[in-house]
Every structure is written in C-alpha cells, then in structure tokens.
Amino acid sequence: MSTGEGKIIVYYGKGEGKTTSSIGHAIRALGHNKKVVIVQFMKGRRTTGEYLFLKNLDNLQIVLCGAPVFLRDASSRDLHLQKAKEGLELAQRVLQEQQTDLLILDEILYAVKFGLVTEDDVLALLKIRGHTDIILSGRDPGARILELADIATHMEKVKHYWDETSSSTSGIEY
C-alpha cells in the first residue's frame, strides 16, 4: 500500500481495457475540473481514436512517447528507447513541478518488459508523486510496483477475435 497522498492505480494483464480504463479515470478527473497528463509509452501513431479525441481537451495533455512503428528490430528499438527516455523525463518534470492532478503512464509496464525503461525508473517516479495520482498500465508489473499500488486490476483475456482473424477494428483496438 502506498504511503504518499497520491493514489497509485495499476491496470495490467493480457486482456483488453487497460488504456480504456485509464482514460475513464481521466474523464472522471476532468469532470471534477482536475488537470490530467497522459504519457503514452510505445505509442507513436497520431491516428488512434483516443489521441484524436483527447488532444484537444482543456485541462488534458496527451503525449506520444513511442515510435510510429512497432518494436521489431534494432532500428525501431533505438527509436523507442529515445522516446521512452523522453517520456520518463517528461513524467519526472510534470511531477516535480506539480503540473497535474492525475498522471497516466500508459503502457509503461510494456516499456519495462521490453527494457526501454527499468522498474527502478518507474519506482522513482512513484516516490516523487506527492499529491498526484498515478495510473500505470501494461502487461507485467513487478512485485514492488504491486506492493505500492492502492488499486491493482488484472485484466485477463477470455476471448478476442484477433486470435482467429488477425485483424483490428478502429474504435475498438485503436
């Protein structure tokens, strides 16, 4: 359980809904006239539905901190490493300057999984959160992150049409 005043929420697992749940919290916070910053790790396409909608909202800043391509080879890895570093620096600055009420670090747990940032990097952010609530999303949080969490929700895939069709749908996956 966390000792700071800002809450730590973790959405993780192989199931759908981690980003969507995080954005639901953003909407709730905005409804209370709070400021929200969303840093999307490993996402660099400006064509996703959430980015297209959220980029123009008052009291919300959304920043893509991923390459516009999937992580597949050394070239794309270098791009993702640089963008992840920029995302960490941004998150640290936002927390140090107390710029927001809610900081969403979307897919940061994937960035840890793929070695773009370390679990220690994430823990360092959590330690300086002050009154800022933080949401982490992705696949596999480490035990130390789960120990600090005030809320942790594991999302498990039961069924997904992707397994049979290998296709995605705008408005559903992106």
KEVONU-346201 format. One record per residue (C-alpha): y, z, x. Coordinates in nm, 2 decimals. Layout:
<atoms>
@v = Y w = Z u = X
...
</atoms>
This chain:
<atoms>
@v = 0.00 w = 0.00 u = 0.00
@v = 0.35 w = -0.08 u = 0.13
@v = 0.59 w = 0.18 u = 0.25
@v = 0.91 w = -0.03 u = 0.21
@v = 1.10 w = -0.07 u = -0.11
@v = 1.04 w = -0.44 u = -0.14
@v = 0.71 w = -0.53 u = -0.30
@v = 0.45 w = -0.74 u = -0.13
@v = 0.25 w = -0.98 u = -0.35
@v = -0.04 w = -1.19 u = -0.22
@v = -0.19 w = -1.48 u = -0.41
@v = -0.49 w = -1.62 u = -0.22
@v = -0.82 w = -1.80 u = -0.26
@v = -0.97 w = -2.14 u = -0.32
@v = -0.86 w = -2.16 u = -0.68
@v = -0.56 w = -2.34 u = -0.83
@v = -0.24 w = -2.15 u = -0.92
@v = -0.12 w = -1.97 u = -0.61
@v = 0.21 w = -2.17 u = -0.58
@v = 0.24 w = -2.19 u = -0.96
@v = 0.21 w = -1.81 u = -0.99
@v = 0.47 w = -1.76 u = -0.71
@v = 0.71 w = -1.99 u = -0.89
@v = 0.65 w = -1.80 u = -1.21
@v = 0.78 w = -1.49 u = -1.03
@v = 1.08 w = -1.70 u = -0.91
@v = 1.16 w = -1.79 u = -1.27
@v = 1.13 w = -1.42 u = -1.37
@v = 1.37 w = -1.31 u = -1.09
@v = 1.62 w = -1.59 u = -1.17
@v = 1.62 w = -1.47 u = -1.53
@v = 1.74 w = -1.13 u = -1.40
@v = 2.02 w = -1.31 u = -1.21
@v = 1.84 w = -1.24 u = -0.87
@v = 1.85 w = -1.47 u = -0.57
@v = 1.53 w = -1.64 u = -0.46
@v = 1.44 w = -1.83 u = -0.14
@v = 1.12 w = -2.03 u = -0.13
@v = 0.99 w = -2.14 u = 0.21
@v = 0.70 w = -2.38 u = 0.17
@v = 0.48 w = -2.39 u = 0.48
@v = 0.27 w = -2.70 u = 0.55
@v = 0.45 w = -2.89 u = 0.27
@v = 0.70 w = -3.16 u = 0.37
@v = 0.70 w = -3.41 u = 0.08
@v = 1.01 w = -3.41 u = -0.13
@v = 0.82 w = -3.57 u = -0.42
@v = 0.64 w = -3.26 u = -0.56
@v = 0.73 w = -3.16 u = -0.91
@v = 0.82 w = -2.81 u = -0.80
@v = 1.06 w = -2.93 u = -0.53
@v = 1.22 w = -3.19 u = -0.75
@v = 1.29 w = -2.93 u = -1.02
@v = 1.38 w = -2.62 u = -0.81
@v = 1.60 w = -2.79 u = -0.55
@v = 1.90 w = -2.80 u = -0.80
@v = 1.88 w = -2.45 u = -0.95
@v = 2.15 w = -2.19 u = -0.90
@v = 2.05 w = -1.88 u = -0.71
@v = 1.74 w = -2.06 u = -0.56
@v = 1.70 w = -2.22 u = -0.23
@v = 1.37 w = -2.41 u = -0.16
@v = 1.30 w = -2.53 u = 0.20
@v = 1.01 w = -2.75 u = 0.31
@v = 0.87 w = -2.63 u = 0.64
@v = 0.59 w = -2.88 u = 0.69
@v = 0.54 w = -3.23 u = 0.80
@v = 0.54 w = -3.50 u = 0.53
@v = 0.18 w = -3.57 u = 0.63
@v = -0.14 w = -3.37 u = 0.61
@v = -0.26 w = -3.18 u = 0.92
@v = -0.52 w = -3.42 u = 1.06
@v = -0.46 w = -3.48 u = 1.43
@v = -0.27 w = -3.37 u = 1.74
@v = 0.04 w = -3.57 u = 1.64
@v = 0.06 w = -3.42 u = 1.29
@v = -0.03 w = -3.07 u = 1.43
@v = 0.28 w = -3.09 u = 1.66
@v = 0.50 w = -3.17 u = 1.36
@v = 0.35 w = -2.89 u = 1.16
@v = 0.39 w = -2.64 u = 1.45
@v = 0.76 w = -2.72 u = 1.48
@v = 0.82 w = -2.70 u = 1.11
@v = 0.62 w = -2.37 u = 1.08
@v = 0.83 w = -2.22 u = 1.37
@v = 1.15 w = -2.33 u = 1.18
@v = 1.01 w = -2.17 u = 0.86
@v = 0.94 w = -1.84 u = 1.04
@v = 1.29 w = -1.84 u = 1.19
@v = 1.45 w = -1.91 u = 0.85
@v = 1.25 w = -1.63 u = 0.68
@v = 1.35 w = -1.39 u = 0.95
@v = 1.71 w = -1.48 u = 0.92
@v = 1.70 w = -1.45 u = 0.54
@v = 1.55 w = -1.10 u = 0.56
@v = 1.78 w = -0.98 u = 0.84
@v = 2.09 w = -1.10 u = 0.66
@v = 1.96 w = -0.97 u = 0.32
@v = 2.03 w = -1.31 u = 0.17
@v = 1.78 w = -1.29 u = -0.12
@v = 1.61 w = -1.06 u = -0.37
@v = 1.28 w = -1.25 u = -0.36
@v = 1.14 w = -1.44 u = -0.06
@v = 0.84 w = -1.66 u = -0.14
@v = 0.64 w = -1.77 u = 0.17
@v = 0.43 w = -2.04 u = 0.00
@v = 0.12 w = -2.15 u = 0.19
@v = 0.20 w = -1.92 u = 0.48
@v = -0.16 w = -1.80 u = 0.48
@v = -0.28 w = -2.16 u = 0.53
@v = -0.04 w = -2.18 u = 0.83
@v = -0.21 w = -1.87 u = 0.97
@v = -0.55 w = -2.01 u = 0.90
@v = -0.46 w = -2.33 u = 1.09
@v = -0.30 w = -2.15 u = 1.38
@v = 0.06 w = -2.26 u = 1.31
@v = 0.18 w = -1.90 u = 1.29
@v = 0.00 w = -1.57 u = 1.36
@v = -0.09 w = -1.29 u = 1.13
@v = 0.13 w = -1.07 u = 1.36
@v = 0.42 w = -1.31 u = 1.28
@v = 0.37 w = -1.25 u = 0.91
@v = 0.33 w = -0.87 u = 0.95
@v = 0.66 w = -0.87 u = 1.15
@v = 0.84 w = -1.03 u = 0.85
@v = 0.69 w = -0.78 u = 0.61
@v = 0.81 w = -0.49 u = 0.83
@v = 1.18 w = -0.61 u = 0.81
@v = 1.18 w = -0.68 u = 0.43
@v = 1.39 w = -0.38 u = 0.33
@v = 1.46 w = -0.42 u = -0.04
@v = 1.34 w = -0.78 u = -0.05
@v = 1.03 w = -0.86 u = -0.25
@v = 0.80 w = -1.10 u = -0.07
@v = 0.52 w = -1.32 u = -0.20
@v = 0.26 w = -1.47 u = 0.03
@v = 0.03 w = -1.75 u = -0.08
@v = -0.26 w = -1.94 u = 0.08
@v = -0.63 w = -1.91 u = 0.15
@v = -0.75 w = -1.61 u = 0.35
@v = -0.52 w = -1.31 u = 0.41
@v = -0.63 w = -1.08 u = 0.69
@v = -0.72 w = -0.72 u = 0.61
@v = -0.39 w = -0.59 u = 0.75
@v = -0.19 w = -0.80 u = 0.51
@v = -0.41 w = -0.70 u = 0.21
@v = -0.36 w = -0.33 u = 0.31
@v = 0.01 w = -0.37 u = 0.29
@v = 0.01 w = -0.56 u = -0.04
@v = 0.13 w = -0.39 u = -0.36
@v = -0.03 w = -0.67 u = -0.56
@v = -0.32 w = -0.89 u = -0.44
@v = -0.47 w = -1.15 u = -0.66
@v = -0.77 w = -1.36 u = -0.55
@v = -0.79 w = -1.70 u = -0.73
@v = -1.14 w = -1.84 u = -0.75
@v = -1.21 w = -2.20 u = -0.83
@v = -1.47 w = -2.22 u = -1.11
@v = -1.43 w = -2.59 u = -1.17
@v = -1.20 w = -2.87 u = -1.06
@v = -1.22 w = -3.24 u = -1.14
@v = -1.12 w = -3.32 u = -0.78
@v = -1.48 w = -3.24 u = -0.68
@v = -1.60 w = -3.54 u = -0.88
@v = -1.31 w = -3.78 u = -0.88
@v = -1.12 w = -3.71 u = -0.55
@v = -0.80 w = -3.78 u = -0.75
@v = -0.50 w = -3.56 u = -0.81
@v = -0.26 w = -3.57 u = -1.10
@v = 0.12 w = -3.54 u = -1.09
@v = 0.24 w = -3.24 u = -1.28
@v = -0.09 w = -3.07 u = -1.21
@v = -0.15 w = -3.06 u = -0.84
@v = 0.19 w = -3.17 u = -0.72
</atoms>
